[in-house]
């Protein structure tokens, strides 16, 4: 018998973290089709099309819920504003990644979503550590991670950024409860 695990919903003061759905495709494509967002991620292409958003939502639907969770970050007034993912990717602990649409930068949404996501992972997955990284030329992301309780490890890795088409230096961080 196949048991389908319900998708989690995490609520914060201003946000709801939920699974992305088909109705989110056009909004995701519009927000993600920004070179300044895509170039700060490893996996996001640029330009980012409706087909990319559809493929993303299909890949999220096919995730193993014991190893990966991807949340759409939805604001109570603005609708979808970004994405947060937590996944096992061969590192020592699950990795966290996120992005926020440009119109919503500087409002604390990334920190609020990240804090909720790491708390969810520590409670639901019983994780004692999470890792994250940010490109060296994106100190704002480092500040978000620090506010959410991540600490620098001193490790710097090169990671291939799909949107940049080249490697970018990534400063590694860890979260311990």
DOPA-285002 format. One record per residue (C-alpha): residue in three letters; chain; x, z, y. Coordinates in Angstrom, 3 decimals, always signed. Layout:
# residues N
<pt><voti>ALA</voti><sekol>A</sekol><X>X</X><Z>Z</Z><Y>Y</Y></pt>
...
This chain:
# residues 177
<pt><voti>UNK</voti><sekol>A</sekol><X>+0.000</X><Z>+0.000</Z><Y>+0.000</Y></pt>
<pt><voti>UNK</voti><sekol>A</sekol><X>+1.313</X><Z>-0.943</Z><Y>+3.449</Y></pt>
<pt><voti>UNK</voti><sekol>A</sekol><X>+0.984</X><Z>+1.707</Z><Y>+6.142</Y></pt>
<pt><voti>UNK</voti><sekol>A</sekol><X>+1.234</X><Z>+0.532</Z><Y>+9.723</Y></pt>
<pt><voti>UNK</voti><sekol>A</sekol><X>+2.566</X><Z>+3.219</Z><Y>+12.009</Y></pt>
<pt><voti>UNK</voti><sekol>A</sekol><X>+0.734</X><Z>+3.394</Z><Y>+15.348</Y></pt>
<pt><voti>UNK</voti><sekol>A</sekol><X>+2.784</X><Z>+2.517</Z><Y>+18.402</Y></pt>
<pt><voti>UNK</voti><sekol>A</sekol><X>+3.678</X><Z>+5.589</Z><Y>+20.424</Y></pt>
<pt><voti>UNK</voti><sekol>A</sekol><X>+2.488</X><Z>+6.076</Z><Y>+23.967</Y></pt>
<pt><voti>UNK</voti><sekol>A</sekol><X>+4.532</X><Z>+8.352</Z><Y>+26.221</Y></pt>
<pt><voti>UNK</voti><sekol>A</sekol><X>+3.085</X><Z>+9.528</Z><Y>+29.526</Y></pt>
<pt><voti>UNK</voti><sekol>A</sekol><X>+4.965</X><Z>+10.872</Z><Y>+32.532</Y></pt>
<pt><voti>UNK</voti><sekol>A</sekol><X>+3.786</X><Z>+11.860</Z><Y>+35.981</Y></pt>
<pt><voti>UNK</voti><sekol>A</sekol><X>+3.617</X><Z>+8.234</Z><Y>+37.214</Y></pt>
<pt><voti>UNK</voti><sekol>A</sekol><X>+4.335</X><Z>+6.084</Z><Y>+34.177</Y></pt>
<pt><voti>UNK</voti><sekol>A</sekol><X>+3.099</X><Z>+5.175</Z><Y>+30.741</Y></pt>
<pt><voti>UNK</voti><sekol>A</sekol><X>+5.578</X><Z>+3.952</Z><Y>+28.140</Y></pt>
<pt><voti>UNK</voti><sekol>A</sekol><X>+3.820</X><Z>+1.775</Z><Y>+25.563</Y></pt>
<pt><voti>UNK</voti><sekol>A</sekol><X>+4.429</X><Z>-1.205</Z><Y>+23.321</Y></pt>
<pt><voti>UNK</voti><sekol>A</sekol><X>+4.435</X><Z>-4.551</Z><Y>+25.132</Y></pt>
<pt><voti>UNK</voti><sekol>A</sekol><X>+1.428</X><Z>-6.702</Z><Y>+24.254</Y></pt>
<pt><voti>UNK</voti><sekol>A</sekol><X>+0.459</X><Z>-10.367</Z><Y>+24.542</Y></pt>
<pt><voti>UNK</voti><sekol>A</sekol><X>-1.333</X><Z>-9.715</Z><Y>+27.857</Y></pt>
<pt><voti>UNK</voti><sekol>A</sekol><X>+2.022</X><Z>-8.617</Z><Y>+29.349</Y></pt>
<pt><voti>UNK</voti><sekol>A</sekol><X>+3.782</X><Z>-11.972</Z><Y>+28.811</Y></pt>
<pt><voti>UNK</voti><sekol>A</sekol><X>+3.328</X><Z>-13.482</Z><Y>+32.261</Y></pt>
<pt><voti>UNK</voti><sekol>A</sekol><X>+4.160</X><Z>-10.231</Z><Y>+34.059</Y></pt>
<pt><voti>UNK</voti><sekol>A</sekol><X>+7.315</X><Z>-9.703</Z><Y>+31.958</Y></pt>
<pt><voti>UNK</voti><sekol>A</sekol><X>+8.415</X><Z>-13.285</Z><Y>+32.552</Y></pt>
<pt><voti>UNK</voti><sekol>A</sekol><X>+7.887</X><Z>-12.952</Z><Y>+36.311</Y></pt>
<pt><voti>UNK</voti><sekol>A</sekol><X>+9.800</X><Z>-9.659</Z><Y>+36.598</Y></pt>
<pt><voti>UNK</voti><sekol>A</sekol><X>+12.619</X><Z>-10.583</Z><Y>+34.194</Y></pt>
<pt><voti>UNK</voti><sekol>A</sekol><X>+13.284</X><Z>-14.004</Z><Y>+35.727</Y></pt>
<pt><voti>UNK</voti><sekol>A</sekol><X>+15.689</X><Z>-12.485</Z><Y>+38.224</Y></pt>
<pt><voti>UNK</voti><sekol>A</sekol><X>+19.392</X><Z>-13.191</Z><Y>+37.854</Y></pt>
<pt><voti>UNK</voti><sekol>A</sekol><X>+20.331</X><Z>-9.808</Z><Y>+39.341</Y></pt>
<pt><voti>UNK</voti><sekol>A</sekol><X>+18.409</X><Z>-8.079</Z><Y>+36.536</Y></pt>
<pt><voti>UNK</voti><sekol>A</sekol><X>+19.454</X><Z>-10.345</Z><Y>+33.673</Y></pt>
<pt><voti>UNK</voti><sekol>A</sekol><X>+23.158</X><Z>-10.247</Z><Y>+34.583</Y></pt>
<pt><voti>UNK</voti><sekol>A</sekol><X>+23.158</X><Z>-6.473</Z><Y>+34.158</Y></pt>
<pt><voti>UNK</voti><sekol>A</sekol><X>+21.985</X><Z>-6.714</Z><Y>+30.525</Y></pt>
<pt><voti>UNK</voti><sekol>A</sekol><X>+23.647</X><Z>-7.887</Z><Y>+27.343</Y></pt>
<pt><voti>UNK</voti><sekol>A</sekol><X>+20.749</X><Z>-9.766</Z><Y>+25.720</Y></pt>
<pt><voti>UNK</voti><sekol>A</sekol><X>+18.486</X><Z>-11.077</Z><Y>+28.482</Y></pt>
<pt><voti>UNK</voti><sekol>A</sekol><X>+18.812</X><Z>-14.789</Z><Y>+29.271</Y></pt>
<pt><voti>UNK</voti><sekol>A</sekol><X>+18.523</X><Z>-16.320</Z><Y>+32.697</Y></pt>
<pt><voti>UNK</voti><sekol>A</sekol><X>+16.391</X><Z>-18.116</Z><Y>+33.585</Y></pt>
<pt><voti>UNK</voti><sekol>A</sekol><X>+13.777</X><Z>-16.043</Z><Y>+31.735</Y></pt>
<pt><voti>UNK</voti><sekol>A</sekol><X>+10.685</X><Z>-18.019</Z><Y>+30.805</Y></pt>
<pt><voti>UNK</voti><sekol>A</sekol><X>+7.219</X><Z>-17.328</Z><Y>+29.434</Y></pt>
<pt><voti>UNK</voti><sekol>A</sekol><X>+8.582</X><Z>-18.509</Z><Y>+26.064</Y></pt>
<pt><voti>UNK</voti><sekol>A</sekol><X>+11.330</X><Z>-15.866</Z><Y>+26.313</Y></pt>
<pt><voti>UNK</voti><sekol>A</sekol><X>+8.726</X><Z>-13.184</Z><Y>+27.053</Y></pt>
<pt><voti>UNK</voti><sekol>A</sekol><X>+6.587</X><Z>-14.328</Z><Y>+24.121</Y></pt>
<pt><voti>UNK</voti><sekol>A</sekol><X>+9.625</X><Z>-14.251</Z><Y>+21.822</Y></pt>
<pt><voti>UNK</voti><sekol>A</sekol><X>+10.533</X><Z>-10.799</Z><Y>+23.099</Y></pt>
<pt><voti>UNK</voti><sekol>A</sekol><X>+7.061</X><Z>-9.422</Z><Y>+22.379</Y></pt>
<pt><voti>UNK</voti><sekol>A</sekol><X>+7.085</X><Z>-10.954</Z><Y>+18.883</Y></pt>
<pt><voti>UNK</voti><sekol>A</sekol><X>+10.499</X><Z>-9.440</Z><Y>+18.161</Y></pt>
<pt><voti>UNK</voti><sekol>A</sekol><X>+9.267</X><Z>-6.024</Z><Y>+19.339</Y></pt>
<pt><voti>UNK</voti><sekol>A</sekol><X>+6.243</X><Z>-6.314</Z><Y>+17.035</Y></pt>
<pt><voti>UNK</voti><sekol>A</sekol><X>+8.623</X><Z>-6.936</Z><Y>+14.125</Y></pt>
<pt><voti>UNK</voti><sekol>A</sekol><X>+10.902</X><Z>-3.952</Z><Y>+14.820</Y></pt>
<pt><voti>UNK</voti><sekol>A</sekol><X>+11.488</X><Z>-1.319</Z><Y>+12.161</Y></pt>
<pt><voti>UNK</voti><sekol>A</sekol><X>+9.884</X><Z>+1.735</Z><Y>+13.833</Y></pt>
<pt><voti>UNK</voti><sekol>A</sekol><X>+12.393</X><Z>+4.044</Z><Y>+12.140</Y></pt>
<pt><voti>UNK</voti><sekol>A</sekol><X>+15.303</X><Z>+2.211</Z><Y>+13.813</Y></pt>
<pt><voti>UNK</voti><sekol>A</sekol><X>+13.968</X><Z>+0.683</Z><Y>+17.040</Y></pt>
<pt><voti>UNK</voti><sekol>A</sekol><X>+11.357</X><Z>+1.342</Z><Y>+19.691</Y></pt>
<pt><voti>UNK</voti><sekol>A</sekol><X>+10.760</X><Z>-0.773</Z><Y>+22.734</Y></pt>
<pt><voti>UNK</voti><sekol>A</sekol><X>+8.499</X><Z>+0.463</Z><Y>+25.485</Y></pt>
<pt><voti>UNK</voti><sekol>A</sekol><X>+6.939</X><Z>-1.421</Z><Y>+28.351</Y></pt>
<pt><voti>UNK</voti><sekol>A</sekol><X>+7.217</X><Z>+0.786</Z><Y>+31.437</Y></pt>
<pt><voti>UNK</voti><sekol>A</sekol><X>+3.850</X><Z>+0.701</Z><Y>+33.182</Y></pt>
<pt><voti>UNK</voti><sekol>A</sekol><X>+3.109</X><Z>+2.280</Z><Y>+36.556</Y></pt>
<pt><voti>UNK</voti><sekol>A</sekol><X>-0.371</X><Z>+3.631</Z><Y>+37.176</Y></pt>
<pt><voti>UNK</voti><sekol>A</sekol><X>-0.836</X><Z>+1.482</Z><Y>+40.314</Y></pt>
<pt><voti>UNK</voti><sekol>A</sekol><X>+1.604</X><Z>-1.418</Z><Y>+39.906</Y></pt>
<pt><voti>UNK</voti><sekol>A</sekol><X>+1.173</X><Z>-2.272</Z><Y>+36.213</Y></pt>
<pt><voti>UNK</voti><sekol>A</sekol><X>+4.279</X><Z>-3.212</Z><Y>+34.186</Y></pt>
<pt><voti>UNK</voti><sekol>A</sekol><X>+7.519</X><Z>-2.522</Z><Y>+36.076</Y></pt>
<pt><voti>UNK</voti><sekol>A</sekol><X>+10.183</X><Z>-2.782</Z><Y>+33.364</Y></pt>
<pt><voti>UNK</voti><sekol>A</sekol><X>+11.273</X><Z>-2.163</Z><Y>+29.780</Y></pt>
<pt><voti>UNK</voti><sekol>A</sekol><X>+13.034</X><Z>+0.646</Z><Y>+27.908</Y></pt>
<pt><voti>UNK</voti><sekol>A</sekol><X>+14.461</X><Z>+0.210</Z><Y>+24.421</Y></pt>
<pt><voti>UNK</voti><sekol>A</sekol><X>+15.951</X><Z>+2.666</Z><Y>+21.945</Y></pt>
<pt><voti>UNK</voti><sekol>A</sekol><X>+17.606</X><Z>+1.125</Z><Y>+18.906</Y></pt>
<pt><voti>UNK</voti><sekol>A</sekol><X>+20.172</X><Z>+1.636</Z><Y>+16.202</Y></pt>
<pt><voti>UNK</voti><sekol>A</sekol><X>+22.837</X><Z>-0.995</Z><Y>+16.598</Y></pt>
<pt><voti>UNK</voti><sekol>A</sekol><X>+25.740</X><Z>+0.168</Z><Y>+14.455</Y></pt>
<pt><voti>UNK</voti><sekol>A</sekol><X>+26.962</X><Z>+2.739</Z><Y>+16.969</Y></pt>
<pt><voti>UNK</voti><sekol>A</sekol><X>+27.413</X><Z>+6.455</Z><Y>+16.239</Y></pt>
<pt><voti>UNK</voti><sekol>A</sekol><X>+23.937</X><Z>+7.178</Z><Y>+17.634</Y></pt>
<pt><voti>UNK</voti><sekol>A</sekol><X>+20.926</X><Z>+5.124</Z><Y>+18.747</Y></pt>
<pt><voti>UNK</voti><sekol>A</sekol><X>+21.482</X><Z>+3.231</Z><Y>+21.984</Y></pt>
<pt><voti>UNK</voti><sekol>A</sekol><X>+19.218</X><Z>+3.210</Z><Y>+25.023</Y></pt>
<pt><voti>UNK</voti><sekol>A</sekol><X>+18.821</X><Z>+0.242</Z><Y>+27.336</Y></pt>
<pt><voti>UNK</voti><sekol>A</sekol><X>+16.431</X><Z>-0.451</Z><Y>+30.188</Y></pt>
<pt><voti>UNK</voti><sekol>A</sekol><X>+15.658</X><Z>-2.636</Z><Y>+33.161</Y></pt>
<pt><voti>UNK</voti><sekol>A</sekol><X>+13.316</X><Z>-2.318</Z><Y>+36.140</Y></pt>
<pt><voti>UNK</voti><sekol>A</sekol><X>+11.865</X><Z>-5.211</Z><Y>+38.160</Y></pt>
<pt><voti>UNK</voti><sekol>A</sekol><X>+13.468</X><Z>-5.655</Z><Y>+41.575</Y></pt>
<pt><voti>UNK</voti><sekol>A</sekol><X>+10.337</X><Z>-4.728</Z><Y>+43.605</Y></pt>
<pt><voti>UNK</voti><sekol>A</sekol><X>+10.507</X><Z>-1.274</Z><Y>+41.987</Y></pt>
<pt><voti>UNK</voti><sekol>A</sekol><X>+14.200</X><Z>-0.460</Z><Y>+42.414</Y></pt>
<pt><voti>UNK</voti><sekol>A</sekol><X>+15.045</X><Z>+2.793</Z><Y>+44.163</Y></pt>
<pt><voti>UNK</voti><sekol>A</sekol><X>+11.761</X><Z>+4.550</Z><Y>+43.368</Y></pt>
<pt><voti>UNK</voti><sekol>A</sekol><X>+12.971</X><Z>+6.701</Z><Y>+40.468</Y></pt>
<pt><voti>UNK</voti><sekol>A</sekol><X>+11.016</X><Z>+4.820</Z><Y>+37.801</Y></pt>
<pt><voti>UNK</voti><sekol>A</sekol><X>+14.088</X><Z>+4.097</Z><Y>+35.666</Y></pt>
<pt><voti>UNK</voti><sekol>A</sekol><X>+15.120</X><Z>+7.757</Z><Y>+35.637</Y></pt>
<pt><voti>UNK</voti><sekol>A</sekol><X>+11.581</X><Z>+8.941</Z><Y>+34.910</Y></pt>
<pt><voti>UNK</voti><sekol>A</sekol><X>+11.169</X><Z>+6.464</Z><Y>+32.046</Y></pt>
<pt><voti>UNK</voti><sekol>A</sekol><X>+14.631</X><Z>+7.184</Z><Y>+30.646</Y></pt>
<pt><voti>UNK</voti><sekol>A</sekol><X>+14.065</X><Z>+10.953</Z><Y>+30.654</Y></pt>
<pt><voti>UNK</voti><sekol>A</sekol><X>+10.778</X><Z>+10.454</Z><Y>+28.799</Y></pt>
<pt><voti>UNK</voti><sekol>A</sekol><X>+12.343</X><Z>+8.024</Z><Y>+26.332</Y></pt>
<pt><voti>UNK</voti><sekol>A</sekol><X>+15.250</X><Z>+10.267</Z><Y>+25.375</Y></pt>
<pt><voti>UNK</voti><sekol>A</sekol><X>+12.920</X><Z>+13.241</Z><Y>+24.997</Y></pt>
<pt><voti>UNK</voti><sekol>A</sekol><X>+10.673</X><Z>+11.130</Z><Y>+22.742</Y></pt>
<pt><voti>UNK</voti><sekol>A</sekol><X>+13.660</X><Z>+10.053</Z><Y>+20.609</Y></pt>
<pt><voti>UNK</voti><sekol>A</sekol><X>+14.955</X><Z>+13.606</Z><Y>+20.275</Y></pt>
<pt><voti>UNK</voti><sekol>A</sekol><X>+11.531</X><Z>+14.894</Z><Y>+19.187</Y></pt>
<pt><voti>UNK</voti><sekol>A</sekol><X>+10.168</X><Z>+12.016</Z><Y>+17.123</Y></pt>
<pt><voti>UNK</voti><sekol>A</sekol><X>+13.388</X><Z>+10.730</Z><Y>+15.577</Y></pt>
<pt><voti>UNK</voti><sekol>A</sekol><X>+15.076</X><Z>+14.152</Z><Y>+15.573</Y></pt>
<pt><voti>UNK</voti><sekol>A</sekol><X>+18.169</X><Z>+12.616</Z><Y>+17.191</Y></pt>
<pt><voti>UNK</voti><sekol>A</sekol><X>+20.899</X><Z>+14.946</Z><Y>+18.361</Y></pt>
<pt><voti>UNK</voti><sekol>A</sekol><X>+22.645</X><Z>+12.279</Z><Y>+20.435</Y></pt>
<pt><voti>UNK</voti><sekol>A</sekol><X>+21.961</X><Z>+8.946</Z><Y>+22.116</Y></pt>
<pt><voti>UNK</voti><sekol>A</sekol><X>+24.393</X><Z>+6.492</Z><Y>+23.662</Y></pt>
<pt><voti>UNK</voti><sekol>A</sekol><X>+24.118</X><Z>+4.051</Z><Y>+26.546</Y></pt>
<pt><voti>UNK</voti><sekol>A</sekol><X>+26.324</X><Z>+1.890</Z><Y>+28.659</Y></pt>
<pt><voti>UNK</voti><sekol>A</sekol><X>+26.319</X><Z>+0.160</Z><Y>+31.985</Y></pt>
<pt><voti>UNK</voti><sekol>A</sekol><X>+28.427</X><Z>-2.647</Z><Y>+33.334</Y></pt>
<pt><voti>UNK</voti><sekol>A</sekol><X>+31.251</X><Z>-1.449</Z><Y>+35.569</Y></pt>
<pt><voti>UNK</voti><sekol>A</sekol><X>+29.837</X><Z>-3.479</Z><Y>+38.465</Y></pt>
<pt><voti>UNK</voti><sekol>A</sekol><X>+26.462</X><Z>-1.704</Z><Y>+38.171</Y></pt>
<pt><voti>UNK</voti><sekol>A</sekol><X>+27.107</X><Z>+1.870</Z><Y>+39.352</Y></pt>
<pt><voti>UNK</voti><sekol>A</sekol><X>+23.384</X><Z>+2.340</Z><Y>+40.169</Y></pt>
<pt><voti>UNK</voti><sekol>A</sekol><X>+22.611</X><Z>+2.218</Z><Y>+36.453</Y></pt>
<pt><voti>UNK</voti><sekol>A</sekol><X>+25.314</X><Z>+4.822</Z><Y>+35.858</Y></pt>
<pt><voti>UNK</voti><sekol>A</sekol><X>+23.626</X><Z>+7.115</Z><Y>+38.383</Y></pt>
<pt><voti>UNK</voti><sekol>A</sekol><X>+20.277</X><Z>+6.679</Z><Y>+36.591</Y></pt>
<pt><voti>UNK</voti><sekol>A</sekol><X>+21.900</X><Z>+7.592</Z><Y>+33.282</Y></pt>
<pt><voti>UNK</voti><sekol>A</sekol><X>+23.615</X><Z>+10.618</Z><Y>+34.833</Y></pt>
<pt><voti>UNK</voti><sekol>A</sekol><X>+20.330</X><Z>+11.856</Z><Y>+36.324</Y></pt>
<pt><voti>UNK</voti><sekol>A</sekol><X>+18.787</X><Z>+11.607</Z><Y>+32.838</Y></pt>
<pt><voti>UNK</voti><sekol>A</sekol><X>+21.559</X><Z>+13.791</Z><Y>+31.405</Y></pt>
<pt><voti>UNK</voti><sekol>A</sekol><X>+24.045</X><Z>+11.217</Z><Y>+30.092</Y></pt>
<pt><voti>UNK</voti><sekol>A</sekol><X>+27.767</X><Z>+11.942</Z><Y>+30.367</Y></pt>
<pt><voti>UNK</voti><sekol>A</sekol><X>+30.668</X><Z>+9.491</Z><Y>+30.517</Y></pt>
<pt><voti>UNK</voti><sekol>A</sekol><X>+32.731</X><Z>+9.295</Z><Y>+27.338</Y></pt>
<pt><voti>UNK</voti><sekol>A</sekol><X>+35.758</X><Z>+7.624</Z><Y>+28.937</Y></pt>
<pt><voti>UNK</voti><sekol>A</sekol><X>+35.314</X><Z>+4.596</Z><Y>+26.675</Y></pt>
<pt><voti>UNK</voti><sekol>A</sekol><X>+35.074</X><Z>+1.142</Z><Y>+28.224</Y></pt>
<pt><voti>UNK</voti><sekol>A</sekol><X>+34.075</X><Z>-1.828</Z><Y>+26.052</Y></pt>
<pt><voti>UNK</voti><sekol>A</sekol><X>+33.728</X><Z>-5.508</Z><Y>+26.687</Y></pt>
<pt><voti>UNK</voti><sekol>A</sekol><X>+30.252</X><Z>-6.790</Z><Y>+25.916</Y></pt>
<pt><voti>UNK</voti><sekol>A</sekol><X>+29.014</X><Z>-10.357</Z><Y>+26.116</Y></pt>
<pt><voti>UNK</voti><sekol>A</sekol><X>+26.310</X><Z>-10.750</Z><Y>+28.754</Y></pt>
<pt><voti>UNK</voti><sekol>A</sekol><X>+24.057</X><Z>-13.654</Z><Y>+27.850</Y></pt>
<pt><voti>UNK</voti><sekol>A</sekol><X>+22.959</X><Z>-14.223</Z><Y>+31.457</Y></pt>
<pt><voti>UNK</voti><sekol>A</sekol><X>+26.531</X><Z>-14.153</Z><Y>+32.765</Y></pt>
<pt><voti>UNK</voti><sekol>A</sekol><X>+27.833</X><Z>-16.261</Z><Y>+29.905</Y></pt>
<pt><voti>UNK</voti><sekol>A</sekol><X>+30.907</X><Z>-14.042</Z><Y>+29.672</Y></pt>
<pt><voti>UNK</voti><sekol>A</sekol><X>+32.132</X><Z>-10.581</Z><Y>+28.766</Y></pt>
<pt><voti>UNK</voti><sekol>A</sekol><X>+31.517</X><Z>-7.673</Z><Y>+31.107</Y></pt>
<pt><voti>UNK</voti><sekol>A</sekol><X>+33.238</X><Z>-4.299</Z><Y>+31.077</Y></pt>
<pt><voti>UNK</voti><sekol>A</sekol><X>+30.798</X><Z>-1.633</Z><Y>+29.882</Y></pt>
<pt><voti>UNK</voti><sekol>A</sekol><X>+31.260</X><Z>+2.064</Z><Y>+30.638</Y></pt>
<pt><voti>UNK</voti><sekol>A</sekol><X>+29.960</X><Z>+4.102</Z><Y>+27.701</Y></pt>
<pt><voti>UNK</voti><sekol>A</sekol><X>+27.923</X><Z>+7.281</Z><Y>+28.008</Y></pt>
<pt><voti>UNK</voti><sekol>A</sekol><X>+26.376</X><Z>+9.838</Z><Y>+25.649</Y></pt>
<pt><voti>UNK</voti><sekol>A</sekol><X>+23.332</X><Z>+12.110</Z><Y>+25.826</Y></pt>
<pt><voti>UNK</voti><sekol>A</sekol><X>+23.366</X><Z>+15.400</Z><Y>+23.960</Y></pt>
<pt><voti>UNK</voti><sekol>A</sekol><X>+20.361</X><Z>+17.752</Z><Y>+24.100</Y></pt>
